Amino acid sequence: MESSRLDKIKEMLESEPGDSFLRYAFAIELEKEGKMEESIYQIEHLLQTTPLYSGAYYKLGQLLELTGQKKKAADVYNKGIAVAQQLGQAKALRELREALQNLEDE
């Protein structure tokens, strides 16, 4: 039987647990399989070890919104905004601000 993409990424992550991109990819695959809580856990772990991974704040905020955790999502977007500003990442900053605004408009 052929391994799933999730299994392949998990194997790579086990051999390289500090690889931020692999952890992010693993979380995305978990989300695709509907494993939202596991995906959230993986991105939270990523942000603990790599707090300047600005794209992870956007994805984590989205996942939190999808699971009804809107207050926590807003907090994550705000943290991501601060990181994007610190790093001078205009596109990430714009996307995070838009996500926060959309959440507040609901």
BELFEN-V841759 format. One record per residue. N is the residue number from 1. RES is the residue in three letters. PHI is phi as a letter, one per 20 degrees, with the letter a starting at -180 (999 if undefined). OMEGA is omega in degrees with one decimal (999 if undefined). NEAR is the number of other C-alpha atoms within 8 Angstrom. Layout:
n-><N | N>
res-><RES | RES>
phi-><PHI | PHI>
omega-><OMEGA | OMEGA>
near-><NEAR | NEAR>
This chain:
n-><1 | 2 | 3 | 4 | 5 | 6 | 7 | 8 | 9 | 10 | 11 | 12 | 13 | 14 | 15 | 16 | 17 | 18 | 19 | 20 | 21 | 22 | 23 | 24 | 25 | 26 | 27 | 28 | 29 | 30 | 31 | 32 | 33 | 34 | 35 | 36 | 37 | 38 | 39 | 40 | 41 | 42 | 43 | 44 | 45 | 46 | 47 | 48 | 49 | 50 | 51 | 52 | 53 | 54 | 55 | 56 | 57 | 58 | 59 | 60 | 61 | 62 | 63 | 64 | 65 | 66 | 67 | 68 | 69 | 70 | 71 | 72 | 73 | 74 | 75 | 76 | 77 | 78 | 79 | 80 | 81 | 82 | 83 | 84 | 85 | 86 | 87 | 88 | 89 | 90 | 91 | 92 | 93 | 94 | 95 | 96 | 97 | 98 | 99 | 100 | 101 | 102 | 103 | 104 | 105 | 106>
res-><MET | GLU | SER | SER | ARG | LEU | ASP | LYS | ILE | LYS | GLU | MET | LEU | GLU | SER | GLU | PRO | GLY | ASP | SER | PHE | LEU | ARG | TYR | ALA | PHE | ALA | ILE | GLU | LEU | GLU | LYS | GLU | GLY | LYS | MET | GLU | GLU | SER | ILE | TYR | GLN | ILE | GLU | HIS | LEU | LEU | GLN | THR | THR | PRO | LEU | TYR | SER | GLY | ALA | TYR | TYR | LYS | LEU | GLY | GLN | LEU | LEU | GLU | LEU | THR | GLY | GLN | LYS | LYS | LYS | ALA | ALA | ASP | VAL | TYR | ASN | LYS | GLY | ILE | ALA | VAL | ALA | GLN | GLN | LEU | GLY | GLN | ALA | LYS | ALA | LEU | ARG | GLU | LEU | ARG | GLU | ALA | LEU | GLN | ASN | LEU | GLU | ASP | GLU>
phi-><999 | f | f | f | g | g | f | f | f | f | f | f | f | f | e | c | f | e | f | f | f | f | f | f | f | f | f | f | f | f | f | f | e | m | e | f | f | f | f | g | g | f | f | f | f | g | f | f | e | c | f | e | e | f | f | f | f | f | f | f | g | f | f | f | f | f | e | m | d | f | f | f | f | f | f | f | g | f | f | f | f | f | f | f | f | g | e | m | e | f | f | f | f | f | f | f | f | f | f | f | f | f | f | f | f | f>
omega-><-179.3 | 178.0 | 176.4 | 177.1 | 179.0 | 179.7 | -179.7 | 179.5 | 178.9 | 177.8 | 179.4 | -179.4 | 178.2 | 179.1 | 178.5 | -173.9 | 179.7 | -178.3 | -176.2 | -179.2 | 178.5 | 179.3 | 178.5 | 179.2 | 177.9 | 178.9 | 179.3 | 178.6 | 176.0 | 178.5 | -179.8 | 179.5 | 177.3 | -179.1 | -172.2 | -178.0 | 177.3 | 178.1 | 177.4 | 179.6 | -177.9 | 179.7 | 175.1 | 177.0 | 178.0 | -177.4 | 174.5 | -177.0 | -178.2 | -173.8 | 179.1 | 178.6 | -168.6 | -180.0 | -179.3 | 178.7 | 178.9 | -178.7 | 179.4 | 177.1 | 177.9 | -179.5 | 178.7 | 175.7 | -179.0 | -179.6 | 174.3 | -178.0 | -171.6 | 178.4 | 179.2 | 177.7 | 179.2 | 178.1 | 179.5 | 178.1 | 179.1 | 176.4 | 178.7 | 177.0 | 179.1 | 179.5 | -179.4 | 176.9 | 180.0 | -177.1 | -178.7 | -178.6 | -173.6 | -177.9 | 178.7 | 179.4 | 179.5 | -178.7 | -180.0 | 178.1 | 178.9 | 179.1 | 178.9 | 179.5 | 178.5 | 178.6 | -179.6 | -179.4 | -177.7 | 999>
near-><2 | 3 | 7 | 6 | 7 | 10 | 8 | 9 | 11 | 9 | 8 | 9 | 12 | 7 | 6 | 7 | 7 | 5 | 8 | 8 | 6 | 10 | 13 | 12 | 9 | 13 | 13 | 9 | 10 | 13 | 10 | 7 | 6 | 6 | 9 | 10 | 6 | 9 | 14 | 12 | 8 | 12 | 13 | 9 | 8 | 13 | 12 | 7 | 6 | 8 | 8 | 6 | 8 | 11 | 7 | 11 | 13 | 14 | 8 | 13 | 13 | 9 | 12 | 13 | 10 | 7 | 7 | 6 | 9 | 9 | 6 | 9 | 14 | 11 | 8 | 12 | 15 | 10 | 9 | 13 | 12 | 8 | 10 | 13 | 10 | 7 | 6 | 6 | 9 | 8 | 6 | 11 | 12 | 8 | 9 | 13 | 10 | 8 | 10 | 11 | 8 | 8 | 9 | 6 | 5 | 4>
